[in-house]
């Protein structure tokens, strides 16, 4: 399956990188590498997440990182669409 990032997910990744890079650019790169490498697994195992809060969406907690990936599986077009990425402690009821 193809991996596609919505604009919100790209903005989320940039925000995560910039937040961590304030303290350590090296750590920010390591987190991004681990996060993106883990997200890549969704192309092989698109249903490894659990049903999300939004109808039709899945959520996957990234192993060994405090981030949750919200995504949809488009079986017709054989792609996984990453909608958002957020820190697990973030208030999502806003």
PyMOL Python script that loads the backbone (N, CA, C, O; Angstrom):
from pymol import cmd

cmd.read_pdbstr("""\
ATOM      1  N   UNK A   1       0.831  -1.185   0.000  1.00  0.00           N
ATOM      2  CA  UNK A   1       0.000   0.000   0.000  1.00  0.00           C
ATOM      3  C   UNK A   1       0.875   1.248   0.000  1.00  0.00           C
ATOM      4  O   UNK A   1       1.993   1.253   0.516  1.00  0.00           O
ATOM      5  N   UNK A   2       0.343   2.275  -0.579  1.00  0.00           N
ATOM      6  CA  UNK A   2       1.017   3.571  -0.632  1.00  0.00           C
ATOM      7  C   UNK A   2       0.756   4.327   0.666  1.00  0.00           C
ATOM      8  O   UNK A   2      -0.305   4.177   1.272  1.00  0.00           O
ATOM      9  N   UNK A   3       1.703   5.125   1.086  1.00  0.00           N
ATOM     10  CA  UNK A   3       1.579   5.933   2.293  1.00  0.00           C
ATOM     11  C   UNK A   3       1.409   7.389   1.875  1.00  0.00           C
ATOM     12  O   UNK A   3       2.226   7.926   1.126  1.00  0.00           O
ATOM     13  N   UNK A   4       0.331   8.033   2.367  1.00  0.00           N
ATOM     14  CA  UNK A   4       0.028   9.415   2.018  1.00  0.00           C
ATOM     15  C   UNK A   4      -0.167  10.200   3.316  1.00  0.00           C
ATOM     16  O   UNK A   4      -0.823   9.722   4.241  1.00  0.00           O
ATOM     17  N   UNK A   5       0.400  11.396   3.381  1.00  0.00           N
ATOM     18  CA  UNK A   5       0.259  12.260   4.558  1.00  0.00           C
ATOM     19  C   UNK A   5      -0.626  13.447   4.210  1.00  0.00           C
ATOM     20  O   UNK A   5      -0.335  14.183   3.267  1.00  0.00           O
ATOM     21  N   UNK A   6      -1.716  13.642   4.973  1.00  0.00           N
ATOM     22  CA  UNK A   6      -2.536  14.846   4.836  1.00  0.00           C
ATOM     23  C   UNK A   6      -1.728  16.045   5.305  1.00  0.00           C
ATOM     24  O   UNK A   6      -0.721  15.892   5.996  1.00  0.00           O
ATOM     25  N   UNK A   7      -2.169  17.238   4.929  1.00  0.00           N
ATOM     26  CA  UNK A   7      -1.488  18.462   5.341  1.00  0.00           C
ATOM     27  C   UNK A   7      -1.387  18.574   6.865  1.00  0.00           C
ATOM     28  O   UNK A   7      -0.368  19.024   7.389  1.00  0.00           O
ATOM     29  N   UNK A   8      -2.441  18.166   7.570  1.00  0.00           N
ATOM     30  CA  UNK A   8      -2.422  18.234   9.031  1.00  0.00           C
ATOM     31  C   UNK A   8      -1.326  17.343   9.605  1.00  0.00           C
ATOM     32  O   UNK A   8      -0.631  17.740  10.540  1.00  0.00           O
ATOM     33  N   UNK A   9      -1.169  16.155   9.056  1.00  0.00           N
ATOM     34  CA  UNK A   9      -0.139  15.230   9.541  1.00  0.00           C
ATOM     35  C   UNK A   9       1.262  15.795   9.295  1.00  0.00           C
ATOM     36  O   UNK A   9       2.150  15.649  10.135  1.00  0.00           O
ATOM     37  N   UNK A  10       1.452  16.434   8.154  1.00  0.00           N
ATOM     38  CA  UNK A  10       2.755  17.057   7.857  1.00  0.00           C
ATOM     39  C   UNK A  10       3.023  18.172   8.866  1.00  0.00           C
ATOM     40  O   UNK A  10       4.132  18.294   9.386  1.00  0.00           O
ATOM     41  N   UNK A  11       2.004  18.984   9.140  1.00  0.00           N
ATOM     42  CA  UNK A  11       2.159  20.060  10.127  1.00  0.00           C
ATOM     43  C   UNK A  11       2.450  19.483  11.515  1.00  0.00           C
ATOM     44  O   UNK A  11       3.251  20.037  12.269  1.00  0.00           O
ATOM     45  N   UNK A  12       1.795  18.372  11.844  1.00  0.00           N
ATOM     46  CA  UNK A  12       2.048  17.726  13.135  1.00  0.00           C
ATOM     47  C   UNK A  12       3.495  17.259  13.235  1.00  0.00           C
ATOM     48  O   UNK A  12       4.144  17.465  14.261  1.00  0.00           O
ATOM     49  N   UNK A  13       4.002  16.632  12.181  1.00  0.00           N
ATOM     50  CA  UNK A  13       5.393  16.166  12.179  1.00  0.00           C
ATOM     51  C   UNK A  13       6.366  17.334  12.338  1.00  0.00           C
ATOM     52  O   UNK A  13       7.330  17.254  13.098  1.00  0.00           O
ATOM     53  N   UNK A  14       6.101  18.411  11.616  1.00  0.00           N
ATOM     54  CA  UNK A  14       6.963  19.590  11.725  1.00  0.00           C
ATOM     55  C   UNK A  14       6.931  20.147  13.147  1.00  0.00           C
ATOM     56  O   UNK A  14       7.967  20.537  13.684  1.00  0.00           O
ATOM     57  N   UNK A  15       5.752  20.183  13.752  1.00  0.00           N
ATOM     58  CA  UNK A  15       5.626  20.682  15.116  1.00  0.00           C
ATOM     59  C   UNK A  15       6.371  19.813  16.118  1.00  0.00           C
ATOM     60  O   UNK A  15       7.030  20.323  17.025  1.00  0.00           O
ATOM     61  N   UNK A  16       6.263  18.498  15.952  1.00  0.00           N
ATOM     62  CA  UNK A  16       6.979  17.567  16.835  1.00  0.00           C
ATOM     63  C   UNK A  16       8.482  17.778  16.705  1.00  0.00           C
ATOM     64  O   UNK A  16       9.191  17.883  17.706  1.00  0.00           O
ATOM     65  N   UNK A  17       8.964  17.840  15.463  1.00  0.00           N
ATOM     66  CA  UNK A  17      10.391  18.037  15.236  1.00  0.00           C
ATOM     67  C   UNK A  17      10.857  19.350  15.862  1.00  0.00           C
ATOM     68  O   UNK A  17      11.851  19.383  16.587  1.00  0.00           O
ATOM     69  N   UNK A  18      10.130  20.431  15.575  1.00  0.00           N
ATOM     70  CA  UNK A  18      10.550  21.749  16.069  1.00  0.00           C
ATOM     71  C   UNK A  18      10.536  21.817  17.594  1.00  0.00           C
ATOM     72  O   UNK A  18      11.420  22.432  18.191  1.00  0.00           O
ATOM     73  N   UNK A  19       9.561  21.204  18.221  1.00  0.00           N
ATOM     74  CA  UNK A  19       9.476  21.199  19.682  1.00  0.00           C
ATOM     75  C   UNK A  19      10.696  20.503  20.295  1.00  0.00           C
ATOM     76  O   UNK A  19      11.330  21.026  21.211  1.00  0.00           O
ATOM     77  N   UNK A  20      11.007  19.328  19.776  1.00  0.00           N
ATOM     78  CA  UNK A  20      12.141  18.563  20.326  1.00  0.00           C
ATOM     79  C   UNK A  20      13.464  19.234  19.972  1.00  0.00           C
ATOM     80  O   UNK A  20      14.394  19.236  20.779  1.00  0.00           O
ATOM     81  N   UNK A  21      13.553  19.798  18.783  1.00  0.00           N
ATOM     82  CA  UNK A  21      14.799  20.417  18.315  1.00  0.00           C
ATOM     83  C   UNK A  21      15.186  21.646  19.130  1.00  0.00           C
ATOM     84  O   UNK A  21      16.350  22.048  19.124  1.00  0.00           O
ATOM     85  N   UNK A  22      14.233  22.244  19.827  1.00  0.00           N
ATOM     86  CA  UNK A  22      14.566  23.379  20.691  1.00  0.00           C
ATOM     87  C   UNK A  22      15.596  22.970  21.735  1.00  0.00           C
ATOM     88  O   UNK A  22      16.474  23.753  22.098  1.00  0.00           O
ATOM     89  N   UNK A  23      15.479  21.737  22.211  1.00  0.00           N
ATOM     90  CA  UNK A  23      16.403  21.223  23.215  1.00  0.00           C
ATOM     91  C   UNK A  23      17.554  20.433  22.592  1.00  0.00           C
ATOM     92  O   UNK A  23      18.695  20.507  23.049  1.00  0.00           O
ATOM     93  N   UNK A  24      17.228  19.667  21.525  1.00  0.00           N
ATOM     94  CA  UNK A  24      18.251  18.818  20.928  1.00  0.00           C
ATOM     95  C   UNK A  24      17.894  18.454  19.487  1.00  0.00           C
ATOM     96  O   UNK A  24      17.035  17.601  19.264  1.00  0.00           O
ATOM     97  N   UNK A  25      18.534  19.080  18.518  1.00  0.00           N
ATOM     98  CA  UNK A  25      18.290  18.720  17.122  1.00  0.00           C
ATOM     99  C   UNK A  25      18.619  17.251  16.826  1.00  0.00           C
ATOM    100  O   UNK A  25      17.963  16.624  15.994  1.00  0.00           O
ATOM    101  N   UNK A  26      19.614  16.714  17.496  1.00  0.00           N
ATOM    102  CA  UNK A  26      19.989  15.315  17.293  1.00  0.00           C
ATOM    103  C   UNK A  26      18.853  14.403  17.766  1.00  0.00           C
ATOM    104  O   UNK A  26      18.487  13.451  17.077  1.00  0.00           O
ATOM    105  N   UNK A  27      18.305  14.696  18.935  1.00  0.00           N
ATOM    106  CA  UNK A  27      17.190  13.902  19.454  1.00  0.00           C
ATOM    107  C   UNK A  27      15.965  14.039  18.559  1.00  0.00           C
ATOM    108  O   UNK A  27      15.242  13.067  18.342  1.00  0.00           O
ATOM    109  N   UNK A  28      15.731  15.238  18.040  1.00  0.00           N
ATOM    110  CA  UNK A  28      14.589  15.455  17.146  1.00  0.00           C
ATOM    111  C   UNK A  28      14.703  14.595  15.897  1.00  0.00           C
ATOM    112  O   UNK A  28      13.714  14.019  15.444  1.00  0.00           O
ATOM    113  N   UNK A  29      15.896  14.506  15.346  1.00  0.00           N
ATOM    114  CA  UNK A  29      16.097  13.674  14.156  1.00  0.00           C
ATOM    115  C   UNK A  29      15.876  12.200  14.488  1.00  0.00           C
ATOM    116  O   UNK A  29      15.265  11.468  13.709  1.00  0.00           O
ATOM    117  N   UNK A  30      16.369  11.772  15.635  1.00  0.00           N
ATOM    118  CA  UNK A  30      16.188  10.371  16.036  1.00  0.00           C
ATOM    119  C   UNK A  30      14.703  10.034  16.214  1.00  0.00           C
ATOM    120  O   UNK A  30      14.245   8.974  15.788  1.00  0.00           O
ATOM    121  N   UNK A  31      13.967  10.937  16.840  1.00  0.00           N
ATOM    122  CA  UNK A  31      12.532  10.706  17.037  1.00  0.00           C
ATOM    123  C   UNK A  31      11.823  10.656  15.687  1.00  0.00           C
ATOM    124  O   UNK A  31      10.977   9.790  15.464  1.00  0.00           O
ATOM    125  N   UNK A  32      12.160  11.574  14.790  1.00  0.00           N
ATOM    126  CA  UNK A  32      11.536  11.577  13.460  1.00  0.00           C
ATOM    127  C   UNK A  32      11.847  10.289  12.708  1.00  0.00           C
ATOM    128  O   UNK A  32      10.961   9.703  12.084  1.00  0.00           O
ATOM    129  N   UNK A  33      13.087   9.850  12.763  1.00  0.00           N
ATOM    130  CA  UNK A  33      13.465   8.609  12.080  1.00  0.00           C
ATOM    131  C   UNK A  33      12.667   7.424  12.623  1.00  0.00           C
ATOM    132  O   UNK A  33      12.160   6.604  11.858  1.00  0.00           O
ATOM    133  N   UNK A  34      12.561   7.346  13.943  1.00  0.00           N
ATOM    134  CA  UNK A  34      11.823   6.240  14.563  1.00  0.00           C
ATOM    135  C   UNK A  34      10.329   6.352  14.243  1.00  0.00           C
ATOM    136  O   UNK A  34       9.682   5.355  13.924  1.00  0.00           O
ATOM    137  N   UNK A  35       9.795   7.553  14.329  1.00  0.00           N
ATOM    138  CA  UNK A  35       8.375   7.774  14.073  1.00  0.00           C
ATOM    139  C   UNK A  35       8.015   7.425  12.625  1.00  0.00           C
ATOM    140  O   UNK A  35       7.049   6.702  12.380  1.00  0.00           O
ATOM    141  N   UNK A  36       8.780   7.931  11.686  1.00  0.00           N
ATOM    142  CA  UNK A  36       8.497   7.658  10.273  1.00  0.00           C
ATOM    143  C   UNK A  36       8.736   6.190   9.913  1.00  0.00           C
ATOM    144  O   UNK A  36       7.998   5.617   9.111  1.00  0.00           O
ATOM    145  N   UNK A  37       9.757   5.591  10.501  1.00  0.00           N
ATOM    146  CA  UNK A  37      10.003   4.167  10.262  1.00  0.00           C
ATOM    147  C   UNK A  37       8.863   3.307  10.779  1.00  0.00           C
ATOM    148  O   UNK A  37       8.489   2.312  10.158  1.00  0.00           O
ATOM    149  N   UNK A  38       8.319   3.697  11.915  1.00  0.00           N
ATOM    150  CA  UNK A  38       7.190   2.966  12.480  1.00  0.00           C
ATOM    151  C   UNK A  38       5.926   3.161  11.644  1.00  0.00           C
ATOM    152  O   UNK A  38       5.180   2.211  11.408  1.00  0.00           O
ATOM    153  N   UNK A  39       5.692   4.383  11.204  1.00  0.00           N
ATOM    154  CA  UNK A  39       4.522   4.670  10.372  1.00  0.00           C
ATOM    155  C   UNK A  39       4.584   3.869   9.073  1.00  0.00           C
ATOM    156  O   UNK A  39       3.557   3.428   8.558  1.00  0.00           O
ATOM    157  N   UNK A  40       5.774   3.689   8.557  1.00  0.00           N
ATOM    158  CA  UNK A  40       5.962   2.914   7.316  1.00  0.00           C
ATOM    159  C   UNK A  40       5.396   1.489   7.462  1.00  0.00           C
ATOM    160  O   UNK A  40       4.966   0.897   6.473  1.00  0.00           O
ATOM    161  N   UNK A  41       5.395   0.947   8.667  1.00  0.00           N
ATOM    162  CA  UNK A  41       4.859  -0.396   8.887  1.00  0.00           C
ATOM    163  C   UNK A  41       3.374  -0.493   8.539  1.00  0.00           C
ATOM    164  O   UNK A  41       2.876  -1.574   8.223  1.00  0.00           O
ATOM    165  N   UNK A  42       2.676   0.633   8.597  1.00  0.00           N
ATOM    166  CA  UNK A  42       1.247   0.625   8.281  1.00  0.00           C
ATOM    167  C   UNK A  42       0.990   0.242   6.822  1.00  0.00           C
ATOM    168  O   UNK A  42      -0.113  -0.192   6.489  1.00  0.00           O
ATOM    169  N   UNK A  43       1.983   0.396   5.954  1.00  0.00           N
ATOM    170  CA  UNK A  43       1.793  -0.001   4.551  1.00  0.00           C
ATOM    171  C   UNK A  43       1.702  -1.517   4.415  1.00  0.00           C
ATOM    172  O   UNK A  43       1.064  -2.022   3.491  1.00  0.00           O
ATOM    173  N   UNK A  44       2.336  -2.240   5.328  1.00  0.00           N
ATOM    174  CA  UNK A  44       2.297  -3.699   5.294  1.00  0.00           C
ATOM    175  C   UNK A  44       1.204  -4.261   6.194  1.00  0.00           C
ATOM    176  O   UNK A  44       0.639  -5.318   5.912  1.00  0.00           O
ATOM    177  N   UNK A  45       0.907  -3.544   7.283  1.00  0.00           N
ATOM    178  CA  UNK A  45      -0.081  -3.997   8.263  1.00  0.00           C
ATOM    179  C   UNK A  45      -1.063  -2.859   8.563  1.00  0.00           C
ATOM    180  O   UNK A  45      -1.050  -2.305   9.662  1.00  0.00           O
ATOM    181  N   UNK A  46      -1.905  -2.510   7.600  1.00  0.00           N
ATOM    182  CA  UNK A  46      -2.745  -1.318   7.758  1.00  0.00           C
ATOM    183  C   UNK A  46      -3.802  -1.408   8.858  1.00  0.00           C
ATOM    184  O   UNK A  46      -4.318  -0.379   9.295  1.00  0.00           O
ATOM    185  N   UNK A  47      -4.126  -2.591   9.303  1.00  0.00           N
ATOM    186  CA  UNK A  47      -5.162  -2.712  10.328  1.00  0.00           C
ATOM    187  C   UNK A  47      -4.598  -3.041  11.706  1.00  0.00           C
ATOM    188  O   UNK A  47      -5.308  -3.581  12.554  1.00  0.00           O
ATOM    189  N   UNK A  48      -3.316  -2.716  11.934  1.00  0.00           N
ATOM    190  CA  UNK A  48      -2.734  -3.021  13.228  1.00  0.00           C
ATOM    191  C   UNK A  48      -3.148  -2.012  14.298  1.00  0.00           C
ATOM    192  O   UNK A  48      -2.945  -2.255  15.487  1.00  0.00           O
ATOM    193  N   UNK A  49      -3.719  -0.896  13.890  1.00  0.00           N
ATOM    194  CA  UNK A  49      -4.232   0.061  14.856  1.00  0.00           C
ATOM    195  C   UNK A  49      -5.591  -0.379  15.368  1.00  0.00           C
ATOM    196  O   UNK A  49      -6.099  -1.435  14.988  1.00  0.00           O
ATOM    197  N   UNK A  50      -6.169   0.431  16.225  1.00  0.00           N
ATOM    198  CA  UNK A  50      -7.514   0.136  16.722  1.00  0.00           C
ATOM    199  C   UNK A  50      -8.486   1.168  16.154  1.00  0.00           C
ATOM    200  O   UNK A  50      -8.071   2.229  15.688  1.00  0.00           O
ATOM    201  N   UNK A  51      -9.765   0.856  16.193  1.00  0.00           N
ATOM    202  CA  UNK A  51     -10.780   1.773  15.686  1.00  0.00           C
ATOM    203  C   UNK A  51     -10.662   3.089  16.443  1.00  0.00           C
ATOM    204  O   UNK A  51     -10.594   3.115  17.671  1.00  0.00           O
ATOM    205  N   UNK A  52     -10.640   4.178  15.684  1.00  0.00           N
ATOM    206  CA  UNK A  52     -10.432   5.487  16.278  1.00  0.00           C
ATOM    207  C   UNK A  52     -11.705   6.167  16.737  1.00  0.00           C
ATOM    208  O   UNK A  52     -12.798   5.615  16.620  1.00  0.00           O
ATOM    209  N   UNK A  53     -11.552   7.363  17.255  1.00  0.00           N
ATOM    210  CA  UNK A  53     -12.678   8.167  17.727  1.00  0.00           C
ATOM    211  C   UNK A  53     -13.528   8.674  16.577  1.00  0.00           C
ATOM    212  O   UNK A  53     -14.743   8.824  16.711  1.00  0.00           O
ATOM    213  N   UNK A  54     -12.888   8.938  15.447  1.00  0.00           N
ATOM    214  CA  UNK A  54     -13.584   9.430  14.259  1.00  0.00           C
ATOM    215  C   UNK A  54     -14.022   8.224  13.432  1.00  0.00           C
ATOM    216  O   UNK A  54     -13.213   7.334  13.169  1.00  0.00           O
ATOM    217  N   UNK A  55     -15.290   8.180  13.018  1.00  0.00           N
ATOM    218  CA  UNK A  55     -15.744   7.050  12.205  1.00  0.00           C
ATOM    219  C   UNK A  55     -14.877   6.862  10.954  1.00  0.00           C
ATOM    220  O   UNK A  55     -14.573   7.820  10.244  1.00  0.00           O
ATOM    221  N   UNK A  56     -14.492   5.624  10.703  1.00  0.00           N
ATOM    222  CA  UNK A  56     -13.676   5.301   9.536  1.00  0.00           C
ATOM    223  C   UNK A  56     -12.185   5.468   9.737  1.00  0.00           C
ATOM    224  O   UNK A  56     -11.398   5.173   8.838  1.00  0.00           O
ATOM    225  N   UNK A  57     -11.790   5.940  10.909  1.00  0.00           N
ATOM    226  CA  UNK A  57     -10.368   6.163  11.191  1.00  0.00           C
ATOM    227  C   UNK A  57      -9.856   5.114  12.170  1.00  0.00           C
ATOM    228  O   UNK A  57     -10.610   4.518  12.938  1.00  0.00           O
ATOM    229  N   UNK A  58      -8.557   4.919  12.109  1.00  0.00           N
ATOM    230  CA  UNK A  58      -7.857   4.027  13.033  1.00  0.00           C
ATOM    231  C   UNK A  58      -6.841   4.853  13.799  1.00  0.00           C
ATOM    232  O   UNK A  58      -6.414   5.917  13.350  1.00  0.00           O
ATOM    233  N   UNK A  59      -6.462   4.346  14.965  1.00  0.00           N
ATOM    234  CA  UNK A  59      -5.421   4.984  15.765  1.00  0.00           C
ATOM    235  C   UNK A  59      -4.387   3.932  16.118  1.00  0.00           C
ATOM    236  O   UNK A  59      -4.714   2.791  16.444  1.00  0.00           O
ATOM    237  N   UNK A  60      -3.132   4.345  16.045  1.00  0.00           N
ATOM    238  CA  UNK A  60      -2.050   3.428  16.343  1.00  0.00           C
ATOM    239  C   UNK A  60      -1.051   4.131  17.248  1.00  0.00           C
ATOM    240  O   UNK A  60      -0.525   5.191  16.908  1.00  0.00           O
ATOM    241  N   UNK A  61      -0.798   3.534  18.396  1.00  0.00           N
ATOM    242  CA  UNK A  61       0.191   4.068  19.331  1.00  0.00           C
ATOM    243  C   UNK A  61       1.560   3.576  18.879  1.00  0.00           C
ATOM    244  O   UNK A  61       1.797   2.372  18.779  1.00  0.00           O
ATOM    245  N   UNK A  62       2.449   4.512  18.610  1.00  0.00           N
ATOM    246  CA  UNK A  62       3.780   4.175  18.104  1.00  0.00           C
ATOM    247  C   UNK A  62       4.596   3.522  19.222  1.00  0.00           C
ATOM    248  O   UNK A  62       4.736   4.102  20.299  1.00  0.00           O
ATOM    249  N   UNK A  63       5.130   2.334  18.986  1.00  0.00           N
ATOM    250  CA  UNK A  63       5.919   1.646  20.013  1.00  0.00           C
ATOM    251  C   UNK A  63       7.123   2.478  20.470  1.00  0.00           C
ATOM    252  O   UNK A  63       7.841   3.057  19.655  1.00  0.00           O
ATOM    253  N   UNK A  64       7.322   2.524  21.770  1.00  0.00           N
ATOM    254  CA  UNK A  64       8.463   3.192  22.407  1.00  0.00           C
ATOM    255  C   UNK A  64       8.496   4.709  22.193  1.00  0.00           C
ATOM    256  O   UNK A  64       9.511   5.354  22.455  1.00  0.00           O
ATOM    257  N   UNK A  65       7.386   5.273  21.719  1.00  0.00           N
ATOM    258  CA  UNK A  65       7.270   6.723  21.610  1.00  0.00           C
ATOM    259  C   UNK A  65       5.891   7.130  22.124  1.00  0.00           C
ATOM    260  O   UNK A  65       4.956   6.332  22.068  1.00  0.00           O
ATOM    261  N   UNK A  66       5.749   8.356  22.621  1.00  0.00           N
ATOM    262  CA  UNK A  66       4.458   8.772  23.180  1.00  0.00           C
ATOM    263  C   UNK A  66       3.504   9.370  22.145  1.00  0.00           C
ATOM    264  O   UNK A  66       2.737  10.277  22.466  1.00  0.00           O
ATOM    265  N   UNK A  67       3.545   8.877  20.920  1.00  0.00           N
ATOM    266  CA  UNK A  67       2.731   9.455  19.853  1.00  0.00           C
ATOM    267  C   UNK A  67       1.673   8.491  19.344  1.00  0.00           C
ATOM    268  O   UNK A  67       1.859   7.275  19.323  1.00  0.00           O
ATOM    269  N   UNK A  68       0.549   9.083  18.932  1.00  0.00           N
ATOM    270  CA  UNK A  68      -0.563   8.337  18.361  1.00  0.00           C
ATOM    271  C   UNK A  68      -0.759   8.823  16.929  1.00  0.00           C
ATOM    272  O   UNK A  68      -0.818  10.025  16.669  1.00  0.00           O
ATOM    273  N   UNK A  69      -0.859   7.875  16.012  1.00  0.00           N
ATOM    274  CA  UNK A  69      -1.072   8.183  14.597  1.00  0.00           C
ATOM    275  C   UNK A  69      -2.532   7.897  14.276  1.00  0.00           C
ATOM    276  O   UNK A  69      -3.030   6.800  14.532  1.00  0.00           O
ATOM    277  N   UNK A  70      -3.212   8.888  13.714  1.00  0.00           N
ATOM    278  CA  UNK A  70      -4.591   8.729  13.266  1.00  0.00           C
ATOM    279  C   UNK A  70      -4.537   8.569  11.747  1.00  0.00           C
ATOM    280  O   UNK A  70      -3.935   9.381  11.045  1.00  0.00           O
ATOM    281  N   UNK A  71      -5.178   7.509  11.256  1.00  0.00           N
ATOM    282  CA  UNK A  71      -5.090   7.240   9.818  1.00  0.00           C
ATOM    283  C   UNK A  71      -6.341   6.546   9.303  1.00  0.00           C
ATOM    284  O   UNK A  71      -7.149   6.025  10.072  1.00  0.00           O
ATOM    285  N   UNK A  72      -6.480   6.553   7.995  1.00  0.00           N
ATOM    286  CA  UNK A  72      -7.561   5.848   7.319  1.00  0.00           C
ATOM    287  C   UNK A  72      -6.951   4.889   6.304  1.00  0.00           C
ATOM    288  O   UNK A  72      -5.875   5.136   5.760  1.00  0.00           O
ATOM    289  N   UNK A  73      -7.658   3.798   6.064  1.00  0.00           N
ATOM    290  CA  UNK A  73      -7.216   2.823   5.073  1.00  0.00           C
ATOM    291  C   UNK A  73      -8.151   2.933   3.872  1.00  0.00           C
ATOM    292  O   UNK A  73      -9.357   2.720   3.988  1.00  0.00           O
ATOM    293  N   UNK A  74      -7.583   3.266   2.730  1.00  0.00           N
ATOM    294  CA  UNK A  74      -8.332   3.359   1.474  1.00  0.00           C
ATOM    295  C   UNK A  74      -7.997   2.101   0.672  1.00  0.00           C
ATOM    296  O   UNK A  74      -7.042   2.074  -0.104  1.00  0.00           O
ATOM    297  N   UNK A  75      -8.803   1.067   0.879  1.00  0.00           N
ATOM    298  CA  UNK A  75      -8.520  -0.217   0.228  1.00  0.00           C
ATOM    299  C   UNK A  75      -8.698  -0.136  -1.284  1.00  0.00           C
ATOM    300  O   UNK A  75      -7.983  -0.810  -2.026  1.00  0.00           O
ATOM    301  N   UNK A  76      -9.631   0.671  -1.742  1.00  0.00           N
ATOM    302  CA  UNK A  76      -9.876   0.797  -3.183  1.00  0.00           C
ATOM    303  C   UNK A  76      -8.636   1.305  -3.913  1.00  0.00           C
ATOM    304  O   UNK A  76      -8.274   0.790  -4.971  1.00  0.00           O
ATOM    305  N   UNK A  77      -7.991   2.316  -3.341  1.00  0.00           N
ATOM    306  CA  UNK A  77      -6.806   2.909  -3.967  1.00  0.00           C
ATOM    307  C   UNK A  77      -5.500   2.369  -3.385  1.00  0.00           C
ATOM    308  O   UNK A  77      -4.414   2.837  -3.728  1.00  0.00           O
ATOM    309  N   UNK A  78      -5.621   1.380  -2.502  1.00  0.00           N
ATOM    310  CA  UNK A  78      -4.468   0.723  -1.878  1.00  0.00           C
ATOM    311  C   UNK A  78      -3.509   1.733  -1.253  1.00  0.00           C
ATOM    312  O   UNK A  78      -2.326   1.796  -1.588  1.00  0.00           O
ATOM    313  N   UNK A  79      -4.067   2.523  -0.326  1.00  0.00           N
ATOM    314  CA  UNK A  79      -3.221   3.500   0.351  1.00  0.00           C
ATOM    315  C   UNK A  79      -3.645   3.680   1.795  1.00  0.00           C
ATOM    316  O   UNK A  79      -4.798   3.458   2.164  1.00  0.00           O
ATOM    317  N   UNK A  80      -2.691   4.085   2.588  1.00  0.00           N
ATOM    318  CA  UNK A  80      -2.904   4.439   3.990  1.00  0.00           C
ATOM    319  C   UNK A  80      -2.722   5.955   4.069  1.00  0.00           C
ATOM    320  O   UNK A  80      -1.672   6.484   3.706  1.00  0.00           O
ATOM    321  N   UNK A  81      -3.747   6.637   4.543  1.00  0.00           N
ATOM    322  CA  UNK A  81      -3.715   8.096   4.611  1.00  0.00           C
ATOM    323  C   UNK A  81      -3.534   8.513   6.072  1.00  0.00           C
ATOM    324  O   UNK A  81      -4.403   8.279   6.912  1.00  0.00           O
ATOM    325  N   UNK A  82      -2.399   9.129   6.352  1.00  0.00           N
ATOM    326  CA  UNK A  82      -2.105   9.604   7.701  1.00  0.00           C
ATOM    327  C   UNK A  82      -2.789  10.955   7.863  1.00  0.00           C
ATOM    328  O   UNK A  82      -2.491  11.902   7.134  1.00  0.00           O
ATOM    329  N   UNK A  83      -3.712  11.040   8.828  1.00  0.00           N
ATOM    330  CA  UNK A  83      -4.502  12.255   9.021  1.00  0.00           C
ATOM    331  C   UNK A  83      -3.909  13.179  10.074  1.00  0.00           C
ATOM    332  O   UNK A  83      -3.954  14.401   9.929  1.00  0.00           O
ATOM    333  N   UNK A  84      -3.347  12.595  11.141  1.00  0.00           N
ATOM    334  CA  UNK A  84      -2.810  13.405  12.236  1.00  0.00           C
ATOM    335  C   UNK A  84      -1.861  12.576  13.079  1.00  0.00           C
ATOM    336  O   UNK A  84      -1.926  11.347  13.091  1.00  0.00           O
ATOM    337  N   UNK A  85      -0.985  13.262  13.777  1.00  0.00           N
ATOM    338  CA  UNK A  85      -0.055  12.622  14.710  1.00  0.00           C
ATOM    339  C   UNK A  85      -0.010  13.523  15.939  1.00  0.00           C
ATOM    340  O   UNK A  85       0.243  14.723  15.828  1.00  0.00           O
ATOM    341  N   UNK A  86      -0.252  12.948  17.096  1.00  0.00           N
ATOM    342  CA  UNK A  86      -0.256  13.779  18.286  1.00  0.00           C
ATOM    343  C   UNK A  86       0.364  13.048  19.462  1.00  0.00           C
ATOM    344  O   UNK A  86       0.467  11.821  19.478  1.00  0.00           O
ATOM    345  N   UNK A  87       0.772  13.837  20.444  1.00  0.00           N
ATOM    346  CA  UNK A  87       1.348  13.290  21.673  1.00  0.00           C
ATOM    347  C   UNK A  87       0.217  12.657  22.472  1.00  0.00           C
ATOM    348  O   UNK A  87      -0.881  13.206  22.547  1.00  0.00           O
ATOM    349  N   UNK A  88       0.488  11.505  23.065  1.00  0.00           N
ATOM    350  CA  UNK A  88      -0.529  10.779  23.806  1.00  0.00           C
ATOM    351  C   UNK A  88      -1.138  11.543  24.965  1.00  0.00           C
ATOM    352  O   UNK A  88      -2.262  11.246  25.367  1.00  0.00           O
ATOM    353  N   UNK A  89      -0.428  12.519  25.514  1.00  0.00           N
ATOM    354  CA  UNK A  89      -0.964  13.288  26.639  1.00  0.00           C
ATOM    355  C   UNK A  89      -1.728  14.535  26.191  1.00  0.00           C
ATOM    356  O   UNK A  89      -2.254  15.279  27.019  1.00  0.00           O
ATOM    357  N   UNK A  90      -1.784  14.755  24.895  1.00  0.00           N
ATOM    358  CA  UNK A  90      -2.467  15.928  24.362  1.00  0.00           C
ATOM    359  C   UNK A  90      -3.969  15.841  24.610  1.00  0.00           C
ATOM    360  O   UNK A  90      -4.558  14.764  24.517  1.00  0.00           O
ATOM    361  N   UNK A  91      -4.580  16.970  24.924  1.00  0.00           N
ATOM    362  CA  UNK A  91      -6.036  17.032  25.084  1.00  0.00           C
ATOM    363  C   UNK A  91      -6.662  17.028  23.696  1.00  0.00           C
ATOM    364  O   UNK A  91      -6.435  17.943  22.904  1.00  0.00           O
ATOM    365  N   UNK A  92      -7.439  16.012  23.407  1.00  0.00           N
ATOM    366  CA  UNK A  92      -8.022  15.864  22.070  1.00  0.00           C
ATOM    367  C   UNK A  92      -9.457  16.317  21.996  1.00  0.00           C
ATOM    368  O   UNK A  92     -10.091  16.170  20.951  1.00  0.00           O
ATOM    369  N   UNK A  93      -9.992  16.866  23.073  1.00  0.00           N
ATOM    370  CA  UNK A  93     -11.391  17.281  23.085  1.00  0.00           C
ATOM    371  C   UNK A  93     -11.572  18.747  22.699  1.00  0.00           C
ATOM    372  O   UNK A  93     -12.649  19.311  22.892  1.00  0.00           O
ATOM    373  N   UNK A  94     -10.540  19.355  22.163  1.00  0.00           N
ATOM    374  CA  UNK A  94     -10.612  20.769  21.783  1.00  0.00           C
ATOM    375  C   UNK A  94     -11.451  20.946  20.542  1.00  0.00           C
ATOM    376  O   UNK A  94     -11.627  22.070  20.071  1.00  0.00           O
TER     377      UNK A  94
END
""", "prot")
cmd.dss("prot")
cmd.show_as("cartoon", "prot")
cmd.util.cbc("prot")
cmd.orient("prot")
